Amino acid sequence: MPTILILFGLKFRIYVRDHEPVHVHVLSQDGEAKFQVGDEIRLMVNKGMKPKDIKLAESIIEENKELIITEWVKIYGK
């Protein structure tokens, strides 16, 4: 499970042997969330992350969308 970013205490990971659509897992001290990454950023699952961390994660994902998609393609070839 490659960690592709660590910012402001949040870890952004892409799990190997995962599934489509393109998405990223975000881990905080309080929990984990999963976001779909495409034309829009969409929260798919939240397991205990605080609302302020969700908003921060969304912002970081938006700013790094190209990197996340590139890393996804490196892993899955799609």
Biopython code that builds the backbone (N, CA, C, O; Angstrom):
import numpy as np
from Bio.PDB.StructureBuilder import StructureBuilder

atoms = [
    (1, "MET", "N", (0.828, -1.173, 0.000)),
    (1, "MET", "CA", (0.000, 0.000, 0.000)),
    (1, "MET", "C", (0.876, 1.241, 0.000)),
    (1, "MET", "O", (1.234, 1.751, 1.062)),
    (2, "PRO", "N", (1.216, 1.720, -1.161)),
    (2, "PRO", "CA", (2.076, 2.891, -1.256)),
    (2, "PRO", "C", (1.431, 4.146, -0.664)),
    (2, "PRO", "O", (0.280, 4.469, -0.958)),
    (3, "THR", "N", (2.191, 4.835, 0.166)),
    (3, "THR", "CA", (1.779, 6.148, 0.658)),
    (3, "THR", "C", (2.311, 7.152, -0.344)),
    (3, "THR", "O", (3.519, 7.229, -0.568)),
    (4, "ILE", "N", (1.416, 7.926, -0.952)),
    (4, "ILE", "CA", (1.852, 8.848, -1.996)),
    (4, "ILE", "C", (2.024, 10.276, -1.497)),
    (4, "ILE", "O", (2.722, 11.073, -2.124)),
    (5, "LEU", "N", (1.395, 10.605, -0.376)),
    (5, "LEU", "CA", (1.529, 11.940, 0.213)),
    (5, "LEU", "C", (1.365, 11.845, 1.718)),
    (5, "LEU", "O", (0.609, 11.014, 2.221)),
    (6, "ILE", "N", (2.074, 12.697, 2.428)),
    (6, "ILE", "CA", (1.833, 12.898, 3.855)),
    (6, "ILE", "C", (1.859, 14.404, 4.069)),
    (6, "ILE", "O", (2.907, 15.036, 3.941)),
    (7, "LEU", "N", (0.714, 14.972, 4.392)),
    (7, "LEU", "CA", (0.595, 16.414, 4.599)),
    (7, "LEU", "C", (-0.318, 16.692, 5.780)),
    (7, "LEU", "O", (-1.383, 16.087, 5.909)),
    (8, "PHE", "N", (0.103, 17.611, 6.641)),
    (8, "PHE", "CA", (-0.716, 18.062, 7.772)),
    (8, "PHE", "C", (-1.249, 16.902, 8.615)),
    (8, "PHE", "O", (-2.376, 16.952, 9.108)),
    (9, "GLY", "N", (-0.443, 15.873, 8.775)),
    (9, "GLY", "CA", (-0.841, 14.729, 9.585)),
    (9, "GLY", "C", (-1.749, 13.737, 8.889)),
    (9, "GLY", "O", (-2.202, 12.775, 9.508)),
    (10, "LEU", "N", (-2.023, 13.952, 7.617)),
    (10, "LEU", "CA", (-2.864, 13.042, 6.838)),
    (10, "LEU", "C", (-1.983, 12.226, 5.900)),
    (10, "LEU", "O", (-1.085, 12.763, 5.250)),
    (11, "LYS", "N", (-2.249, 10.922, 5.836)),
    (11, "LYS", "CA", (-1.525, 10.032, 4.928)),
    (11, "LYS", "C", (-2.461, 9.644, 3.792)),
    (11, "LYS", "O", (-3.595, 9.225, 4.026)),
    (12, "PHE", "N", (-1.985, 9.785, 2.572)),
    (12, "PHE", "CA", (-2.763, 9.482, 1.381)),
    (12, "PHE", "C", (-2.179, 8.227, 0.753)),
    (12, "PHE", "O", (-1.009, 8.201, 0.372)),
    (13, "ARG", "N", (-3.002, 7.182, 0.645)),
    (13, "ARG", "CA", (-2.520, 5.881, 0.177)),
    (13, "ARG", "C", (-3.384, 5.329, -0.947)),
    (13, "ARG", "O", (-4.585, 5.586, -1.031)),
    (14, "ILE", "N", (-2.727, 4.565, -1.800)),
    (14, "ILE", "CA", (-3.428, 3.764, -2.805)),
    (14, "ILE", "C", (-3.111, 2.313, -2.473)),
    (14, "ILE", "O", (-1.947, 1.913, -2.474)),
    (15, "TYR", "N", (-4.128, 1.539, -2.193)),
    (15, "TYR", "CA", (-3.926, 0.132, -1.848)),
    (15, "TYR", "C", (-3.758, -0.698, -3.117)),
    (15, "TYR", "O", (-4.485, -0.506, -4.091)),
    (16, "VAL", "N", (-2.809, -1.608, -3.102)),
    (16, "VAL", "CA", (-2.655, -2.519, -4.234)),
    (16, "VAL", "C", (-3.748, -3.577, -4.125)),
    (16, "VAL", "O", (-4.279, -3.840, -3.045)),
    (17, "ARG", "N", (-4.065, -4.170, -5.255)),
    (17, "ARG", "CA", (-5.153, -5.158, -5.333)),
    (17, "ARG", "C", (-6.484, -4.570, -4.876)),
    (17, "ARG", "O", (-7.285, -5.244, -4.228)),
    (18, "ASP", "N", (-6.701, -3.322, -5.218)),
    (18, "ASP", "CA", (-7.955, -2.649, -4.878)),
    (18, "ASP", "C", (-8.849, -2.686, -6.114)),
    (18, "ASP", "O", (-8.706, -3.597, -6.929)),
    (19, "HIS", "N", (-9.727, -1.774, -6.280)),
    (19, "HIS", "CA", (-10.719, -1.812, -7.348)),
    (19, "HIS", "C", (-10.939, -0.417, -7.905)),
    (19, "HIS", "O", (-10.522, 0.579, -7.315)),
    (20, "GLU", "N", (-11.598, -0.366, -9.049)),
    (20, "GLU", "CA", (-12.002, 0.912, -9.629)),
    (20, "GLU", "C", (-13.237, 1.405, -8.894)),
    (20, "GLU", "O", (-13.890, 0.600, -8.231)),
    (21, "PRO", "N", (-13.584, 2.643, -8.971)),
    (21, "PRO", "CA", (-12.974, 3.729, -9.727)),
    (21, "PRO", "C", (-11.705, 4.228, -9.045)),
    (21, "PRO", "O", (-11.374, 3.813, -7.935)),
    (22, "VAL", "N", (-10.998, 5.131, -9.734)),
    (22, "VAL", "CA", (-9.795, 5.727, -9.155)),
    (22, "VAL", "C", (-10.170, 6.369, -7.823)),
    (22, "VAL", "O", (-11.085, 7.189, -7.750)),
    (23, "HIS", "N", (-9.454, 5.987, -6.779)),
    (23, "HIS", "CA", (-9.729, 6.557, -5.461)),
    (23, "HIS", "C", (-8.474, 6.514, -4.605)),
    (23, "HIS", "O", (-7.496, 5.841, -4.932)),
    (24, "VAL", "N", (-8.525, 7.246, -3.506)),
    (24, "VAL", "CA", (-7.402, 7.312, -2.581)),
    (24, "VAL", "C", (-7.941, 7.156, -1.164)),
    (24, "VAL", "O", (-9.025, 7.645, -0.844)),
    (25, "HIS", "N", (-7.181, 6.477, -0.330)),
    (25, "HIS", "CA", (-7.514, 6.316, 1.083)),
    (25, "HIS", "C", (-6.734, 7.358, 1.865)),
    (25, "HIS", "O", (-5.551, 7.580, 1.608)),
    (26, "VAL", "N", (-7.396, 7.994, 2.817)),
    (26, "VAL", "CA", (-6.757, 9.021, 3.638)),
    (26, "VAL", "C", (-6.867, 8.589, 5.092)),
    (26, "VAL", "O", (-7.954, 8.294, 5.589)),
    (27, "LEU", "N", (-5.722, 8.558, 5.762)),
    (27, "LEU", "CA", (-5.687, 8.159, 7.169)),
    (27, "LEU", "C", (-5.322, 9.355, 8.030)),
    (27, "LEU", "O", (-4.401, 10.110, 7.717)),
    (28, "SER", "N", (-6.063, 9.515, 9.127)),
    (28, "SER", "CA", (-5.769, 10.546, 10.119)),
    (28, "SER", "C", (-5.589, 9.850, 11.464)),
    (28, "SER", "O", (-5.681, 8.626, 11.555)),
    (29, "GLN", "N", (-5.334, 10.628, 12.494)),
    (29, "GLN", "CA", (-5.229, 10.043, 13.836)),
    (29, "GLN", "C", (-6.559, 9.457, 14.285)),
    (29, "GLN", "O", (-6.592, 8.532, 15.097)),
    (30, "ASP", "N", (-7.658, 9.995, 13.755)),
    (30, "ASP", "CA", (-8.991, 9.609, 14.217)),
    (30, "ASP", "C", (-9.660, 8.521, 13.392)),
    (30, "ASP", "O", (-10.576, 7.856, 13.875)),
    (31, "GLY", "N", (-9.216, 8.331, 12.159)),
    (31, "GLY", "CA", (-9.909, 7.365, 11.327)),
    (31, "GLY", "C", (-9.369, 7.329, 9.917)),
    (31, "GLY", "O", (-8.220, 7.683, 9.656)),
    (32, "GLU", "N", (-10.233, 6.889, 9.012)),
    (32, "GLU", "CA", (-9.859, 6.731, 7.610)),
    (32, "GLU", "C", (-11.048, 7.094, 6.736)),
    (32, "GLU", "O", (-12.200, 6.883, 7.113)),
    (33, "ALA", "N", (-10.753, 7.643, 5.566)),
    (33, "ALA", "CA", (-11.790, 7.957, 4.591)),
    (33, "ALA", "C", (-11.302, 7.534, 3.217)),
    (33, "ALA", "O", (-10.105, 7.362, 2.989)),
    (34, "LYS", "N", (-12.255, 7.368, 2.304)),
    (34, "LYS", "CA", (-11.933, 7.007, 0.932)),
    (34, "LYS", "C", (-12.617, 8.011, 0.015)),
    (34, "LYS", "O", (-13.805, 8.299, 0.162)),
    (35, "PHE", "N", (-11.844, 8.542, -0.939)),
    (35, "PHE", "CA", (-12.346, 9.545, -1.871)),
    (35, "PHE", "C", (-12.170, 9.069, -3.300)),
    (35, "PHE", "O", (-11.101, 8.589, -3.677)),
    (36, "GLN", "N", (-13.230, 9.205, -4.099)),
    (36, "GLN", "CA", (-13.124, 8.972, -5.532)),
    (36, "GLN", "C", (-12.437, 10.186, -6.135)),
    (36, "GLN", "O", (-12.722, 11.323, -5.759)),
    (37, "VAL", "N", (-11.528, 9.937, -7.073)),
    (37, "VAL", "CA", (-10.767, 11.012, -7.701)),
    (37, "VAL", "C", (-11.048, 10.980, -9.196)),
    (37, "VAL", "O", (-10.727, 10.009, -9.882)),
    (38, "GLY", "N", (-11.648, 12.048, -9.686)),
    (38, "GLY", "CA", (-11.961, 12.165, -11.107)),
    (38, "GLY", "C", (-12.198, 13.625, -11.410)),
    (38, "GLY", "O", (-11.518, 14.495, -10.867)),
    (39, "ASP", "N", (-13.163, 13.900, -12.280)),
    (39, "ASP", "CA", (-13.498, 15.295, -12.558)),
    (39, "ASP", "C", (-13.877, 16.010, -11.268)),
    (39, "ASP", "O", (-13.561, 17.185, -11.079)),
    (40, "GLU", "N", (-14.549, 15.295, -10.396)),
    (40, "GLU", "CA", (-14.904, 15.809, -9.073)),
    (40, "GLU", "C", (-14.311, 14.886, -8.018)),
    (40, "GLU", "O", (-14.068, 13.706, -8.271)),
    (41, "ILE", "N", (-14.083, 15.439, -6.836)),
    (41, "ILE", "CA", (-13.624, 14.654, -5.695)),
    (41, "ILE", "C", (-14.870, 14.289, -4.898)),
    (41, "ILE", "O", (-15.650, 15.167, -4.530)),
    (42, "ARG", "N", (-15.064, 12.992, -4.628)),
    (42, "ARG", "CA", (-16.280, 12.563, -3.929)),
    (42, "ARG", "C", (-15.914, 11.672, -2.753)),
    (42, "ARG", "O", (-15.199, 10.681, -2.905)),
    (43, "LEU", "N", (-16.414, 12.039, -1.580)),
    (43, "LEU", "CA", (-16.234, 11.202, -0.396)),
    (43, "LEU", "C", (-17.056, 9.930, -0.581)),
    (43, "LEU", "O", (-18.267, 9.996, -0.791)),
    (44, "MET", "N", (-16.402, 8.777, -0.502)),
    (44, "MET", "CA", (-17.083, 7.495, -0.663)),
    (44, "MET", "C", (-17.375, 6.849, 0.684)),
    (44, "MET", "O", (-18.452, 6.289, 0.886)),
    (45, "VAL", "N", (-16.408, 6.926, 1.616)),
    (45, "VAL", "CA", (-16.536, 6.290, 2.931)),
    (45, "VAL", "C", (-15.812, 7.154, 3.947)),
    (45, "VAL", "O", (-14.729, 7.671, 3.676)),
    (46, "ASN", "N", (-16.417, 7.310, 5.122)),
    (46, "ASN", "CA", (-15.746, 7.980, 6.239)),
    (46, "ASN", "C", (-15.880, 7.089, 7.466)),
    (46, "ASN", "O", (-16.983, 6.797, 7.927)),
    (47, "LYS", "N", (-14.747, 6.670, 7.976)),
    (47, "LYS", "CA", (-14.729, 5.840, 9.186)),
    (47, "LYS", "C", (-14.024, 6.608, 10.297)),
    (47, "LYS", "O", (-12.888, 6.299, 10.655)),
    (48, "GLY", "N", (-14.707, 7.608, 10.836)),
    (48, "GLY", "CA", (-14.216, 8.296, 12.017)),
    (48, "GLY", "C", (-13.413, 9.562, 11.820)),
    (48, "GLY", "O", (-13.007, 10.178, 12.806)),
    (49, "MET", "N", (-13.163, 9.982, 10.580)),
    (49, "MET", "CA", (-12.418, 11.224, 10.391)),
    (49, "MET", "C", (-13.287, 12.422, 10.733)),
    (49, "MET", "O", (-14.484, 12.437, 10.447)),
    (50, "LYS", "N", (-12.676, 13.426, 11.349)),
    (50, "LYS", "CA", (-13.388, 14.648, 11.721)),
    (50, "LYS", "C", (-13.721, 15.465, 10.468)),
    (50, "LYS", "O", (-12.982, 15.425, 9.484)),
    (51, "PRO", "N", (-14.840, 16.208, 10.509)),
    (51, "PRO", "CA", (-15.230, 17.030, 9.350)),
    (51, "PRO", "C", (-14.125, 17.970, 8.870)),
    (51, "PRO", "O", (-13.952, 18.154, 7.665)),
    (52, "LYS", "N", (-13.374, 18.568, 9.800)),
    (52, "LYS", "CA", (-12.305, 19.487, 9.372)),
    (52, "LYS", "C", (-11.212, 18.738, 8.611)),
    (52, "LYS", "O", (-10.620, 19.286, 7.681)),
    (53, "ASP", "N", (-10.941, 17.486, 9.000)),
    (53, "ASP", "CA", (-9.941, 16.689, 8.289)),
    (53, "ASP", "C", (-10.461, 16.232, 6.928)),
    (53, "ASP", "O", (-9.690, 16.121, 5.974)),
    (54, "ILE", "N", (-11.752, 15.968, 6.835)),
    (54, "ILE", "CA", (-12.361, 15.616, 5.544)),
    (54, "ILE", "C", (-12.207, 16.779, 4.572)),
    (54, "ILE", "O", (-11.804, 16.582, 3.426)),
    (55, "LYS", "N", (-12.526, 17.993, 5.026)),
    (55, "LYS", "CA", (-12.401, 19.174, 4.159)),
    (55, "LYS", "C", (-10.955, 19.406, 3.747)),
    (55, "LYS", "O", (-10.676, 19.720, 2.590)),
    (56, "LEU", "N", (-10.032, 19.250, 4.700)),
    (56, "LEU", "CA", (-8.613, 19.411, 4.392)),
    (56, "LEU", "C", (-8.171, 18.366, 3.370)),
    (56, "LEU", "O", (-7.465, 18.689, 2.415)),
    (57, "ALA", "N", (-8.581, 17.128, 3.569)),
    (57, "ALA", "CA", (-8.222, 16.054, 2.632)),
    (57, "ALA", "C", (-8.759, 16.346, 1.233)),
    (57, "ALA", "O", (-8.046, 16.169, 0.245)),
    (58, "GLU", "N", (-10.011, 16.792, 1.145)),
    (58, "GLU", "CA", (-10.598, 17.123, -0.160)),
    (58, "GLU", "C", (-9.775, 18.193, -0.867)),
    (58, "GLU", "O", (-9.523, 18.099, -2.068)),
    (59, "SER", "N", (-9.364, 19.201, -0.122)),
    (59, "SER", "CA", (-8.565, 20.286, -0.688)),
    (59, "SER", "C", (-7.208, 19.779, -1.183)),
    (59, "SER", "O", (-6.764, 20.138, -2.273)),
    (60, "ILE", "N", (-6.563, 18.951, -0.379)),
    (60, "ILE", "CA", (-5.257, 18.399, -0.764)),
    (60, "ILE", "C", (-5.397, 17.497, -1.985)),
    (60, "ILE", "O", (-4.556, 17.532, -2.884)),
    (61, "ILE", "N", (-6.444, 16.698, -2.022)),
    (61, "ILE", "CA", (-6.675, 15.817, -3.177)),
    (61, "ILE", "C", (-6.890, 16.651, -4.433)),
    (61, "ILE", "O", (-6.331, 16.345, -5.486)),
    (62, "GLU", "N", (-7.693, 17.696, -4.327)),
    (62, "GLU", "CA", (-7.950, 18.566, -5.484)),
    (62, "GLU", "C", (-6.639, 19.156, -6.011)),
    (62, "GLU", "O", (-6.420, 19.199, -7.221)),
    (63, "GLU", "N", (-5.781, 19.604, -5.115)),
    (63, "GLU", "CA", (-4.507, 20.210, -5.515)),
    (63, "GLU", "C", (-3.525, 19.184, -6.075)),
    (63, "GLU", "O", (-2.615, 19.546, -6.821)),
    (64, "ASN", "N", (-3.697, 17.921, -5.728)),
    (64, "ASN", "CA", (-2.762, 16.866, -6.138)),
    (64, "ASN", "C", (-3.432, 15.788, -6.987)),
    (64, "ASN", "O", (-2.946, 14.661, -7.073)),
    (65, "LYS", "N", (-4.536, 16.143, -7.601)),
    (65, "LYS", "CA", (-5.328, 15.178, -8.376)),
    (65, "LYS", "C", (-4.498, 14.493, -9.466)),
    (65, "LYS", "O", (-4.587, 13.279, -9.648)),
    (66, "GLU", "N", (-3.702, 15.270, -10.182)),
    (66, "GLU", "CA", (-2.890, 14.712, -11.259)),
    (66, "GLU", "C", (-1.903, 13.664, -10.735)),
    (66, "GLU", "O", (-1.746, 12.598, -11.330)),
    (67, "LEU", "N", (-1.245, 13.975, -9.628)),
    (67, "LEU", "CA", (-0.303, 13.041, -9.006)),
    (67, "LEU", "C", (-1.008, 11.749, -8.597)),
    (67, "LEU", "O", (-0.504, 10.656, -8.854)),
    (68, "ILE", "N", (-2.161, 11.874, -7.969)),
    (68, "ILE", "CA", (-2.906, 10.702, -7.501)),
    (68, "ILE", "C", (-3.307, 9.813, -8.681)),
    (68, "ILE", "O", (-3.146, 8.594, -8.629)),
    (69, "ILE", "N", (-3.822, 10.423, -9.730)),
    (69, "ILE", "CA", (-4.234, 9.649, -10.909)),
    (69, "ILE", "C", (-3.019, 8.994, -11.566)),
    (69, "ILE", "O", (-3.094, 7.840, -11.989)),
    (70, "THR", "N", (-1.911, 9.713, -11.654)),
    (70, "THR", "CA", (-0.681, 9.157, -12.226)),
    (70, "THR", "C", (-0.198, 7.952, -11.428)),
    (70, "THR", "O", (0.187, 6.936, -12.005)),
    (71, "GLU", "N", (-0.218, 8.063, -10.108)),
    (71, "GLU", "CA", (0.207, 6.945, -9.259)),
    (71, "GLU", "C", (-0.740, 5.760, -9.400)),
    (71, "GLU", "O", (-0.297, 4.611, -9.409)),
    (72, "TRP", "N", (-2.044, 6.028, -9.510)),
    (72, "TRP", "CA", (-3.029, 4.965, -9.708)),
    (72, "TRP", "C", (-2.717, 4.202, -11.000)),
    (72, "TRP", "O", (-2.719, 2.971, -11.022)),
    (73, "VAL", "N", (-2.450, 4.954, -12.074)),
    (73, "VAL", "CA", (-2.152, 4.338, -13.369)),
    (73, "VAL", "C", (-0.864, 3.514, -13.294)),
    (73, "VAL", "O", (-0.783, 2.449, -13.905)),
    (74, "LYS", "N", (0.139, 3.988, -12.558)),
    (74, "LYS", "CA", (1.377, 3.213, -12.390)),
    (74, "LYS", "C", (1.095, 1.858, -11.742)),
    (74, "LYS", "O", (1.691, 0.847, -12.114)),
    (75, "ILE", "N", (0.189, 1.846, -10.780)),
    (75, "ILE", "CA", (-0.128, 0.609, -10.059)),
    (75, "ILE", "C", (-1.035, -0.302, -10.881)),
    (75, "ILE", "O", (-0.789, -1.505, -10.979)),
    (76, "TYR", "N", (-2.084, 0.272, -11.473)),
    (76, "TYR", "CA", (-3.112, -0.536, -12.137)),
    (76, "TYR", "C", (-3.027, -0.559, -13.657)),
    (76, "TYR", "O", (-3.656, -1.399, -14.302)),
    (77, "GLY", "N", (-2.250, 0.362, -14.237)),
    (77, "GLY", "CA", (-2.094, 0.379, -15.682)),
    (77, "GLY", "C", (-3.337, 0.770, -16.445)),
    (77, "GLY", "O", (-3.488, 0.400, -17.609)),
    (78, "LYS", "N", (-4.237, 1.515, -15.810)),
    (78, "LYS", "CA", (-5.488, 1.911, -16.484)),
    (78, "LYS", "C", (-5.609, 3.404, -16.499)),
    (78, "LYS", "O", (-6.588, 3.939, -17.018)),
]
sb = StructureBuilder()
sb.init_structure("model")
sb.init_model(0)
sb.init_chain("A")
sb.init_seg("    ")
for serial, (resi, resn, name, xyz) in enumerate(atoms, 1):
    if name == "N":
        sb.init_residue(resn, " ", resi, " ")
    sb.init_atom(name, np.array(xyz, "f"), 0.0, 1.0, " ", f" {name:<3s}", serial, name[0])
structure = sb.get_structure()
